């Protein structure tokens, strides 16, 4: 079964731009040649593909998850990679409302001349961002979980990243049993590894 990117050829210029936007969190930590938004998108989709035999979703649902993940960061072409580090609940709510407006406006701009495929992309982005159904919730958890795996990868090569910080920050947001199991495997490995 082939799991090709669906929208890359519909918006090739935009897809290329995503490959030139470094992920803010890694830049702030001083990672050389940090992951780009495009490579993050590819890695999120790859996780789903790698997990496909262990997931409870049918193939139609898998493709919906993959499509949401493919478009979930397109607004960053205009907005850049906006990172939320706010913990105060009221301030966080205001920040997220503002972020949604900025990204929604950006997604409308990006997709406005892409015809039916553009409307599809916008609807997939909205579905992902709102996270109101089981597939969107899982896609959002994959998005978060991928940063844990990437932090784990970076930790192997630099002291600038500690995967435990990512696990602690995201633990409450990741509820899918398979992802929780993988996190516990990483934690077990950390216990057995001298710091």
Secondary structure, DSSP 8 states (H G I E B T S, - for coil): -----SSTTTSHHHHHHHTT-B-HHHHHTT-TT--BHHHHHHHHHHHHHHHGGG-S--HHHHHHHHHHHHHTTTTHHHH--------SHHHHHHHHHHHHHHHHHHHHHHHTTSHHHHHHHHHHHHHHHHT-SHHHHHHHHHHHHHHHHHHHHHHTT-TT--HHHHHHHHGGG---HHHHHHHHHHHHHHHTS--
